[in-house]
């Protein structure tokens, strides 16, 4: 029977026959040669994907005809969970996928669903991430962005789509949009007070933004590496989670031990790369390197803040990416100069605001320039060619340092 011209009744008979064949396939599976198992697995996977796409089409048609509205179910997911009982655990996903088919702006996603290039769960992620970024895109860029989402989804799945959204926002969003996005993420940082799950064992919940994750991974990465026994050479039997937890405790212990002393190494230990033009124009994003957070995009203003007290190594690249010149790892203030930083005319040491009385917190040395008339009070930018001397100089609190570079456009911290 040619399925291309078969009516619905004939096709339903084929579907029922297919279900009967699969129901007891295990009883004849021994007849399949070892060299044929891979082909059989591929056929079954394709059949499963086609069945899922057909189910989504059926749900969408039921919504269009008003069948679900006329039923006793309050939601599409509830209807699916009852009538398609075997898909009850993914009923919500199926309902969201069916809604995609009804949207003209997501027609390429619908085509990918019908052609089983995307599974329903991935299609829902693509639609969700596209909806988040679409308001910040130019109209002519939307088709290209959606196509790129589909390409990445087919190759890398939902995780790749979520990562791509941040990169597109950094590269093609309105100026400052990615910085605003990361600022919103920064407000979600949270560390629970901890609870004793069993005698002597405590559970903590930590939520970080991209910058926090990159910094954390850079700090604990080397300390969490496996350590074979120095005497016997036996492998490190600690699981990954324990190694990472102990590495975090060790990093905190070292930080506590160094409290009250001038640091001898840069505070920002994560490795980032970013083009000079993007950094100056506050566009694009830096990329984290060398840790579990590798590839994480970091907003330009965040990079500017980190660069103020990180080890900055300028590198000049040729047309083919070859290194033409590499600078030195040297910050503007040496540890001795940090120790000798005097009170400035703007206030006592530890603050750059007159009359500020709060206790001194760990702060960052910063160049400051004479205040221009009715202009932002930005500290000496590098483009003015500052000399690394105790004066002009001051220290900035963490909050002031984070926001400083956002007040001046086109100047480095």
C-alpha positions in Angstrom: 0.0 0.0 0.0 1.4 3.4 -1.0 1.3 5.5 2.1 1.5 8.7 0.1 -2.1 8.2 -1.2 -3.5 6.3 1.8 -6.5 7.8 3.5 -6.6 8.4 7.3 -8.4 5.1 7.9 -5.7 3.2 6.1 -3.0 5.0 8.0 -4.5 4.4 11.3 -4.5 0.7 10.4 -0.8 0.9 9.7 -0.2 2.7 13.0 -2.1 0.1 14.9 -0.2 -2.7 13.1 3.1 -0.9 13.8 2.1 -0.7 17.5 1.3 -4.5 17.5 4.7 -5.3 15.9 6.6 -3.2 18.4 4.7 -4.5 21.4 6.4 -8.0 21.2 9.4 -7.1 19.2 11.6 -8.4 22.0 10.4 -12.0 21.3 12.0 -12.0 17.8 14.9 -9.7 18.5 17.3 -12.6 18.7 16.7 -13.2 15.0 18.5 -9.8 14.2 22.1 -10.3 13.4 24.7 -8.3 15.3 25.6 -6.3 12.2 21.9 -5.3 11.8 21.2 -4.0 15.4 22.5 -0.6 14.6 20.2 -0.2 11.6 17.2 -1.4 13.6 18.0 1.0 16.4 18.1 3.9 13.9 14.7 2.8 12.4 13.1 2.7 15.8 14.6 6.1 16.7 13.2 7.7 13.5 9.8 6.1 14.1 9.7 7.5 17.7 10.6 11.0 16.4 8.0 10.8 13.7 5.4 9.6 16.2 6.2 12.6 18.4 5.9 15.1 15.6 2.6 13.6 14.5 1.3 13.8 18.1 2.2 17.5 18.2 0.3 18.1 15.0 -2.7 16.3 16.4 -2.7 18.4 19.5 -2.4 21.6 17.5 -5.3 20.5 15.3 -7.4 19.8 18.4 -6.7 23.3 19.7 -7.6 24.9 16.3 -10.9 23.0 16.1 -11.8 24.0 19.7 -11.9 20.4 20.8 -9.8 21.2 23.9 -11.9 24.3 24.8 -15.0 22.2 24.6 -13.7 19.5 26.8 -13.6 19.3 30.6 -9.9 20.1 30.8 -8.7 23.6 31.8 -5.4 23.3 29.9 -4.0 21.7 26.8 -1.5 19.8 28.9 -4.4 18.3 31.0 -6.1 17.1 27.8 -2.9 15.6 26.5 -2.1 13.8 29.8 -5.5 12.1 29.6 -6.0 11.2 26.0 -2.3 10.5 25.2 -1.7 8.6 28.5 1.8 7.3 27.5 3.0 10.9 27.1 1.5 12.2 30.3 4.9 13.0 31.8 5.8 15.3 28.9 2.3 16.6 28.4 3.3 20.2 29.2 6.2 20.1 26.7 3.9 18.7 24.0 1.3 21.4 24.6 4.0 24.2 24.3 5.3 22.6 21.1 1.8 22.5 19.6 1.5 26.2 20.4 4.6 26.9 18.3 2.9 25.5 15.2 0.3 28.2 15.4 2.8 31.1 15.4 3.7 32.6 12.0 6.9 34.2 13.4 8.1 30.7 14.4 7.4 29.0 11.1 11.0 27.8 10.6 10.8 26.1 14.0 7.5 24.5 13.1 9.1 23.1 9.9 12.0 21.7 11.9 9.5 20.0 14.2 7.6 18.5 11.3 10.8 17.3 9.7 11.9 15.8 13.0 15.1 17.9 12.9 14.2 19.1 16.4 12.6 17.2 19.3 9.8 18.9 21.1 11.8 19.7 24.2 14.5 21.4 22.2 12.0 23.3 20.1 10.4 24.7 23.2 13.8 26.0 24.4 14.5 27.6 20.9 11.1 29.4 21.0 11.6 30.5 24.6 15.1 31.9 24.1 14.1 33.6 20.8 11.2 35.3 22.5 13.5 36.7 25.2 15.9 38.2 22.7 13.5 39.2 19.8 12.4 42.6 21.4 16.1 43.7 21.4 16.7 42.7 17.7 16.3 44.7 14.5 13.5 43.4 12.4 15.8 42.5 9.5 18.1 40.5 11.9 15.3 38.3 13.3 15.2 35.6 10.5 19.0 35.2 10.6 19.1 34.9 14.4 16.3 32.3 14.4 18.0 30.3 11.7 21.2 30.4 13.8 19.3 29.2 16.8 17.9 26.2 14.8 21.4 25.3 13.5 22.9 25.4 17.0 19.9 23.5 18.5 20.3 20.7 16.0 24.0 20.4 16.7 24.3 21.2 20.4 20.8 20.9 21.9 19.2 23.2 24.5 22.4 24.1 26.3 24.0 25.5 23.1 20.8 27.6 22.4 21.0 29.2 25.8 24.6 30.1 25.4 24.0 31.5 21.9 21.3 33.9 23.2 23.9 35.6 25.4 26.4 35.9 22.6 23.9 37.3 20.2 22.7 39.8 22.8 26.3 40.8 23.4 27.1 41.2 19.7 23.9 42.5 18.1 21.9 44.0 21.0 21.5 47.7 21.7 24.6 49.3 23.3 24.6 48.5 27.0 21.8 45.9 26.7 24.2 43.0 27.6 25.6 45.0 30.5 22.0 45.6 31.8 21.3 41.9 31.4 24.3 40.9 33.5 23.4 43.6 36.1 20.0 41.9 36.4 21.7 38.6 36.8 24.0 40.0 39.4 21.0 40.9 41.5 20.1 37.2 41.6 23.3 36.2 43.5 22.4 34.4 46.6 24.0 32.2 49.3 21.7 30.4 51.7 22.3 30.4 55.4 22.9 26.7 55.4 21.0 23.9 57.1 22.2 20.8 58.9 21.0 17.9 56.8 22.6 15.3 59.2 24.8 15.3 62.2 27.8 17.4 61.3 26.8 17.8 57.6 25.6 21.2 56.3 23.9 22.0 53.0 24.3 25.4 51.3 22.7 26.7 48.1 24.7 29.2 46.0 23.4 31.1 43.0 25.9 33.1 40.9 25.9 35.2 37.7 28.3 34.7 34.8 31.1 36.8 36.4 30.7 35.0 39.7 30.8 31.6 38.1 33.9 32.4 36.1 35.7 33.8 39.1 34.7 30.8 41.3 35.8 28.3 38.7 39.1 30.1 38.2 39.7 30.1 42.0 38.9 26.5 42.7 40.0 24.9 39.4 43.7 24.3 40.3 42.9 23.4 43.9 40.3 20.8 42.8 42.6 18.8 40.6 43.1 15.1 41.6 46.1 14.6 44.0 47.7 11.2 43.8 49.2 9.9 47.0 52.7 11.2 47.3 54.1 8.0 48.8 52.3 5.2 47.0 51.2 7.0 43.8 47.6 5.7 44.3 45.0 7.7 42.4 42.9 10.3 44.2 39.7 8.5 45.2 37.7 11.6 46.1 34.6 12.2 43.9 34.5 15.4 41.9 32.0 17.1 44.1 34.1 16.6 47.2 37.3 17.8 45.5 35.5 21.0 44.4 34.0 21.6 47.9 37.3 21.1 49.6 38.9 23.4 47.0 36.4 26.2 47.8 37.1 25.8 51.6 40.8 26.0 50.9 40.4 29.1 48.8 38.4 30.7 51.6 40.9 29.6 54.2 43.8 31.2 52.2 41.7 34.4 51.8 41.0 34.6 55.5 44.7 34.0 56.4 45.7 36.9 54.2 43.1 39.3 55.7 44.7 42.6 56.7 47.7 42.2 54.5 48.4 43.7 51.1 47.8 41.0 48.4 50.8 39.9 46.5 48.9 38.6 43.5 46.1 40.0 41.4 42.6 39.6 42.8 41.0 38.7 39.5 42.4 35.2 38.8 40.1 34.3 35.9 41.5 34.5 32.3 39.5 36.6 29.8 40.1 37.6 26.2 38.5 40.6 24.5 39.3 42.8 21.6 40.6 46.3 22.4 38.1 47.9 20.0 35.2 46.1 21.7 36.4 47.1 25.1 36.8 50.8 24.2 33.4 50.9 22.5 31.6 48.9 25.2 30.3 46.4 22.7 30.6 42.6 22.3 31.8 40.5 25.3 34.9 39.0 26.7 35.3 35.2 26.8 36.4 33.2 29.9 39.2 30.7 29.3 40.8 27.7 30.9 38.1 26.6 33.4 34.8 24.8 33.5 33.3 28.2 32.8 35.3 28.5 29.5 33.2 30.2 26.8 31.1 32.2 29.3 30.6 35.7 27.9 31.3 38.6 30.3 29.9 42.1 29.7 32.2 45.0 28.7 31.6 47.1 31.8 32.3 44.0 34.0 35.5 43.5 32.1 36.5 47.1 32.7 35.9 46.7 36.4 37.9 43.5 36.5 40.7 45.0 34.5 41.3 47.7 37.1 42.8 45.2 39.6 43.6 42.2 37.4 46.8 41.3 35.7 46.3 42.8 32.2 48.5 41.5 29.4 48.1 43.4 26.2 48.7 41.2 23.1 48.9 42.5 19.5 47.8 39.9 16.9 48.5 39.8 13.2 45.9 39.2 10.4 46.1 35.5 10.9 46.0 35.6 14.7 49.8 35.3 15.2 51.2 37.1 18.2 53.2 40.2 17.1 53.7 41.7 20.5 53.0 40.6 24.0 53.0 43.0 27.0 54.1 42.5 30.6 51.9 41.4 33.5 52.2 44.6 35.6 49.5 46.5 37.4 49.4 50.3 37.9 50.0 50.1 41.7 52.6 47.8 43.2 52.0 46.1 46.6 54.3 48.7 48.3 52.4 51.6 46.8 49.1 50.0 48.0 50.5 49.8 51.5 51.6 53.4 51.4 48.4 54.8 49.9 47.8 58.1 51.9 44.5 59.8 52.7 43.5 61.8 49.7 41.8 65.2 49.6 38.5 63.5 48.9 38.4 61.8 52.3 40.3 59.4 54.6 41.9 56.3 53.3 39.4 53.6 52.5 36.8 55.9 50.9 36.6 58.5 48.1 33.5 60.2 49.5 33.9 63.2 52.0 32.5 62.4 55.4 31.9 58.7 54.8 32.1 57.0 58.2 31.4 53.3 57.5 34.2 50.9 58.5 36.9 50.4 55.9 36.4 47.4 53.6 38.7 45.7 51.2 39.2 48.3 48.5 40.9 48.9 45.2 43.6 51.5 44.5 42.6 53.7 41.6 44.1 56.7 39.7 42.1 59.8 39.9 42.4 62.9 37.8 41.5 66.5 38.6 37.8 66.9 38.5 36.7 68.5 35.2 34.1 71.2 35.6 30.6 69.7 35.7 31.8 66.3 34.5 31.8 62.9 36.0 34.3 62.3 38.7 36.1 59.5 36.9 39.6 58.5 38.1 42.5 59.0 35.8 41.9 57.1 32.5 44.8 55.4 30.9 44.2 57.3 27.7 45.5 60.4 29.6 48.8 58.6 30.2 48.9 58.4 34.1 52.1 57.8 36.0 51.9 55.2 38.7 52.5 57.3 41.7 50.9 57.5 45.1 49.3 60.8 44.0 47.1 61.2 42.2 45.4 58.1 43.6 42.6 57.0 45.9 40.9 53.8 46.9 37.4 52.7 45.9 34.9 50.5 47.7 33.5 47.5 45.8 30.1 49.1 45.0 31.7 52.3 43.7 34.2 50.3 41.7 31.5 48.2 40.0 29.5 51.3 38.9 32.4 53.6 38.2 33.0 52.6 34.6 29.3 52.8 33.7 29.4 56.6 34.5 32.0 57.4 31.8 31.6 56.2 28.2 34.6 55.6 26.2 37.2 55.7 29.0 39.0 52.8 30.6 39.1 52.6 34.4 
